[in-house]
Amino acid sequence: MTINLRGDRIVQLRKSMGMSQYTLADHLSISQNQVSRYENNQVNPSVDTLTDMARTLNTSTDYLLGMTDNPAPATDQQPELTRWQVELVNLTRGRDEAFQQRLVEGLKRVWDVWFPDESDNTPPDS
């Protein structure tokens, strides 16, 4: 799989943090020349370097790769799911939207029976 790094985004984030190419290179344990190559779209980093770069620049790998226009770190975009939430998601994988809708409606009916005192019919956050 080929990755296509957005060098312009590295430059913008690095400068917004007041960071030089040398400083970023030091954080990534690479040379300043290599940072310059990334910023000028001459080479692509390894997955490890890309991950470290995203962490250092407080963004997501998806943003650096141009897969999203939201520069927020992935942890800010998507809260971690509990194992039960993952289980529910897995139950719906590969199912059509009608099935998913019936499942949600069924869960809401069960919620009403098990927790009749909850007025808004919405399960609490876990």
Secondary structure, DSSP 8 states (H G I E B T S, - for coil): ------HHHHHHHHHHTT--HHHHHHHHTS-HHHHHHHHTTSS---HHHHHHHHHHTTS-HHHHTTS-S--S-HHHHS----HHHHHHHHHHTT--HHHHHHHHHHHHHHHHHH-TT-TT------
